[in-house]
């Protein structure tokens, strides 16, 4: 990011391999790093929450979060945890979140059983700007359900058409469209901080 805001990449189940746009961003954009200390192959809500919390608080300035799939549920649970810890409108050390292809952890029809440790999906307003990005043919969530998440989270909703799960199989490369959405989110955070 142009303003030196760190970008924490939060993968979904199985992590993001070298052909995934998240890995491309890490390799091609300064300041993008994956959240470490999490076994992305083993969904465990408490250990994933601890790993995300550690990564956020280790940043010198509040980061942008870029979550994919089950990583979106992780971010939502982290926000819910902060609400419980700090009150109804917590002052969280995050400046924004791009939430791409959230997995519907409440749905047996859309997500595998191991992801249901993140159910129910928290439906709570995020205390920072957020954008939810979905595809019309994502096997892990129905766009109507994704719209419900975005509305509950107070997030902008962006439907990018038939792009599958918006992952490596979608062949997005460096996914410039997503990077532009992230830059727009960063600009929104800067505007709000000046208001």
N, C-alpha and C positions, 0 to 999 in steps of 0.2 A: 504494500500500500504506500501511496505517496507520502502520507503523513507519519510514517514509521510505526503505525499501529500493527502489532503482531497479529498474525492470522493463525489460529489453532484449528487444525484439520481434525475432525472427529468422524472416523469411518463407521461403517456399520458392521454387521456380523461378517467375520472372515477378514476384515481389514480391506485396504485398497491396494491392489497390486500395481505394478509399474505402468500398466496400460490404462488405469483409472485416472480420470481427470484430477482427482485430489493429488495423486502422486505426480502428475504433470505440473500442477501448480506448485508443489513443493520443490520440484526440480527447476522450474522456470521463473518463479516469482520470489524475490527476496522477502524474508519475514514470514514465509509460510512453513509451519512445522506440524508434524503429526503429534497428537497427544500420545505420550508414552505411558508406561507403567500400567497398561491395560492389556489383557489377553483377549484380543478381538475375536478369537475363535470360541471363547467360553463365556456366554452371556451370564454375568452375575451382577445384579443391579448395584449392590452395595460397593463392591470392589471397583466397578466402572465409575460410580459416582465419586468415590475417593480419588481415583486417578484423574478424572476431569477436574475436580476441585483443586487438586494439587497443581495441575498444569495451569489453570486460570490464575491462581494466587502466586505462582512463580513468575508471572509476567510483570515486568517493571511498570508497564502502563496497561490499562484495560484492553484486552484483545477483542478481535472479531472472532466469532465461532463459525466454522463452516462444517455443518454436519450432514451426513448422508445416511439415509435409511434408518437403521436402528439407532444410529448416533443422534437422530432427531429426538427420539424418545428419551435418550440419555440427557440431552439438553433440557427437555421439558421437566424431567424429574429433578435435575439440578436446580432449576428455577423454583420448583415447588418446595424443594428442601430449603432454599434461601428464604422463601416466604415464611416457612415454619420457624426458621432460625432467627429471622430479623424483623418480622412483622409483615403487615399486608402490602406495603410498598417498599421493599428492601432496596438499599443502596448497593447494588451488586457491582463487582469489578469486571463487568463485561460491557462493551460499547455497542454490540449488535450481533445478530445471528442470521446466517443464510442457511435455511433448513431445506435440504434437497431430497425429494422422494421419501417423505416420512413413511416408515413401515407401520401398518395398522396392527399394532400389537394386541388389540382387543379382538381381532378377527381370526377365527380358526380357518376360515376359507382363504385368507390372504397371506398369513404368516405361519412359519413353522413353530411347533410347540416350544422349542427352546427360547424363543423370543418373548414368550408370554410372561417371563419374570418381570418384564417392564409394563405389564398391564396392572391396572387400567392406565391409559394414557392421561397424564395430567392436563386438564382443560382450565388453565389459569393464565391470566394476562401477564405477558412478559414485561419486565420493567426496563426494557431497552428495545430499540427498533429491530424488527425481524421481517424476513421475507420467506415465504414458503413457496417452493418451486415444485411443480408436479408435471406429470406426463399423462396423456389421455389413455395410454395402454400399459400402465404400470401394473404388473401382476401382484404387487404387494400392497396396493391401496387403490380404492376407488376415488376418482377426483372429487366426488361430492363429499366423501369422508375427509379428504385432505382440506377441502374448503372449510369444513366444520372446525378442524384443528386450527387453521389460520385465523378464523374469526375468533375462536376462544382465546388464542394467544395474542390477539391484537396485531396480527402480522399482515403484511401485504401478501396477496395471493397471485402467483404467476403460473399460468398453464402454458407450457412450451410445445404442446402438440404431442404426436405419437413418437416418443423417444424411449419407450420401455421403462426400465428402472433407473434411467439416467446414471448408468454405471459404465464399466469397461465394455460390456456387451453392446452399449449404445454407440460405440465408436465416435466419441466426442472429441478425442484428442485433448488439447489444452482447454477446450470448452470456453471460448471467448465470450459467448453469451452469458455464461454464469459469472465470469470474471467481471463483466460490465455490471451485472446485478449487484455483485459484492461492492464494486466501487460506488454505485448509487446508494447502497446502504451506508457506506462509510460517510458519504456526503450528507446523508440524512442525519446521522449521529452528530456530525459537526454542526449542522444547522440547529439541532435541538440543544446542543451544549451552549450555543451562543444566545439562545432565546431567553 
